[in-house]
Every structure is written in structure tokens, then in C-alpha cells.
Amino acid sequence: MVVDDSLTVRTIFKRMVESDPALVIVGTASSAEGAIAQLAAAPADVVLLDLEMPGIGGLDALPAILATPGNPQVLVVSSLTMDGAEHTMAALQMGAADTLAKPRPGGFTEDYRAQLLGKIRALGTHAPEGEAESLVAPARRLPEPSFARPGLARRTWRPQAVAIGASTGGIHALGLMLRRLPRDFDVPLLVTQHLPASFIPVFARQVEAACGRPADIAADGLVLTPGRIVIAPGHGHIVVRRKGAPGAFGGLVVEISSAPAPSGCLPSVDPMLSSLAEACEGRAIGVILSGMGRDGAIGAKDLVEAGGAIFAQDADSSAVWGMPGAVARAGLASVIAPPERLGDAIMTQAAAPAVPLVRP
């Protein structure tokens, strides 16, 4: 379903979607009220939603749209202005799965069409990414129990850092997971979320407000401190190095790298996890939340081989089971669960005694 108060935009999106024979437009609406009424009778897998419209507006209507019979995934179509970023980030925190910039007149190009259709296919499929895809499958498959390998998680050490990677659908999951951590949780938290660079400052403020703990945008030389959240900037990857005397978290310092990552993502989850494998000698937890692609799979392997633990969001709660599915299918995840249970698993690991590093 396409929901936008502009007839021109609705018409263009309708033509773009219908250019793919696998996709069907179930309806269009010029207002959120109209969309909710239509979705009650004609459920959709994916809703393209404009946020600023007459009436109650897309943002205020979002909870009702998500609760319609088809439980649709919502793709927010937004401009990249700061005002647009504020509203879009609020929608993503509330449960919208992804965002796509609304181009200016003349910007509805073939490249834009390819981006739009790619996001719709990923959000509309009910099978884990990489398996057979169908927009009309009766139910999303659950990960096979054999994917989880609980024996990989060592309960004899306390993590020196928790590193979280996420993309499509990950912002909502991140909030659910972090809210499970008590105020006195004192392990440094690193977050790499795939977002446009202009959205990162808004995202950092949103995370700080939602979780009740300080959040910084990562910069060269930033020292990791207990309980503080460090967020990857839009222009580079988080890389963690150990400088100075080791301690519980002592000596862990952030560097920013813009070197190409295997995933092609900027920022990428892989360098963050791989660097923690070395800096912490494996005494770290990597958490992979909802997202398209395989970013994080290489770094997760490095961390597990160094003795660390990988937790992955399950398919049923993920908007797209691409990133978490990749580490799960590779046999790297010791816990596969919804975000809230991942938060509980982090607390369980953090309750283990601290173990000194071997290196001097």
C-alpha cells in the first residue's frame, strides 16, 4: 500500500511497484485515516508511508497501521532534512522497519526504483533472507533449533564490551533490548547501525533518551567507559584498540576507520567485532540484530574464534533475518532469541566474574 498526500508521488510509486510482476498494490491512500480503513479490509505486507500529511499524520498513525490485520512492515519515505530525520527516527524507534529518501522532482530514477523494490522485497518476504522468498507465504519461518550453539558461550568470563550491529528493523529491536539493561549496567556498549550520516546525531540523542544512559558518537581517541554507549558515525567504522594498562575496561580506545569493508557498508559491523576479538582477547559479546545482508558475519567469526560470544535476533521478531540469519546459519550464535531475551542473556553473561587478560 502507498500512503502519501501527493497524487503525483502515489502515482509514481504505484507504477514503480507494479513494474515488478511479483508485487501487487493492494491500495493507495492520501491520508493515514484512509490507509487504516483500507488495511482493515485489504491487508498489506508492506506500507510505504509518508509522515507529514493532513489529518493525524503518518507518525501518529503508525501504531494503528502496524496493528492492522496483515501486521505490515512499514517503509518510511522521507526527506533527509534534519526535521525529516527527527520524525523518521521516531518512526523507526516505534517499529517502522526502514526508511528511504523521497527524491526531489526528477529524482525518481531507475536507480531509485531499484532501491525501492529491493527494500520492498526484503521487507515483504516471510522466509529468512537467502531462502525461498514469497510475499504471500502464510507465516514467517522460525530458525531451526540446531542453529543455536549454547556451548559456544563461556559463562566463566565477564565481557569487557558489548558490540551491537543492526540495520533494517534494528532500531526498534535495539530499544527493546537496551531497556532490559538496568541503570547500573557498567559494561561499555558499542553500536553500529546502518543509517544515513545525517541521521546519526538524531539517533544518538534518541538512544540516550530511550535508554537513560549517556551516548556518544564515536571519534578517534574516545576512551570506553563503564555503561556508556558509543555509536558509529556515518562516515566510518568503529575500531577498538587497547592502549595503556589493561583493566576491567581500562585502556580500550576507539579509532575511526573508513577502509573498505567486505560488506560494502559504511559503517560496517565487521571491523568493530574483529577489533574487539583482538583488543579484548575474545572477552566480548557481539549482538546481531535485524538487518539485510551479511554485515557482521566475518567479524562474528573472528570474535568466536577468539573465545567471544555472539547473540542473534530470531527470525520471528526480525524485520529482515539477513544479518542475524547469516551468523546463525554459520553456527556462530550461542543465543538466538527476541530482543528482550537477548538483553537478559547479556545480563547473565555480565554477571560472570571478570578474568584478567593474559597479555602483560
C-alpha positions, 0 to 999 in steps of 0.5 A: 500500500502507498500512503502519501498526500501527493497524487503525483508521488502515489502515482509514481510509486504505484507504477514503480511497484507494479513494474515488478510482476511479483508485487501487487498494490493492494491500495493507495491512500492520501491520508493515514485515516484512509490507509487504516480503513483500507488495511482493515479490509485489504491487508498489506505486507508492506506500507510505504508511508509518508509522515507529514500529511493532513489529518493525524499524520503518518507518525501518529498513525503508525501504531494503528497501521502496524496493528492492522490485520496483515501486521505490515512492515512499514517503509518510511519515505522521507526527506533527509532534512534534519526535521525529516530525520527527527520524525523518521527516527521516531518512526523507526524507534516505534517499529517502522522497519526502514526508511528511504529518501523521497527524491526531489522532482526528477529524482525518481530514477531507475536507480531509485526504483531499484532501491525501492523494490529491493527494500520492498522485497526484503521487507515483504518476504516471510522466509529468512533472507537467502531462502525461498522468498514469497510475499504471500507465504502464510507465516514467517519461518522460525530458525531451526533449533540446531542453529543455536550453539549454547556451548559456544558461550563461556559463562566463566568470563565477564565481557569487557564490551558489548558490540551491537550491529543492526540495520533494517528493523534494528532500531526498534529491536535495539530499544527493546533490548537496551531497556532490559539493561538496568541503570547500573549496567557498567559494561561499555556498549558499542553500536553500529547501525546502518543509517544515513550520516545525517541521521546519526546525531538524531539517533544518538540523542534518541538512544540516550533518551530511550535508554537513560544512559549517556551516548556518544558518537564515536571519534578517534581517541574516545576512551570506553567507559563503564555503561556508556554507549558509543555509536558509529558515525556515518562516515566510518567504522568503529575500531577498538584498540587497547592502549595503556594498562589493561583493566576491567575496561581500562585502556580500550580506545576507539579509532575511526576507520573508513577502509573498505569493508567486505560488506560494502557498508559504511559503517560496517559491523565487521571491523568493530567485532574483529577489533574487539576479538583482538583488543579484548582477547575474545572477552566480548559479546557481539549482538546481531540484530535485524538487518539485510545482508551479511554485515557482521558475519566475518567479524562474528567469526573472528570474535568466536574464534577468539573465545567471544560470544555472539547473540542473534535476533530470531527470525520471528521478531526480525524485520529482515533475518539477513544479518542475524540469519547469516551468523546463525546459519554459520553456527556462530550464535550461542543465543538466538532469541527476541530482543528482550531475551537477548538483553537478559542473556547479556545480563547473565553473561555480565554477571560472570566474574571478570578474568584478567587478560593474559597479555602483560 
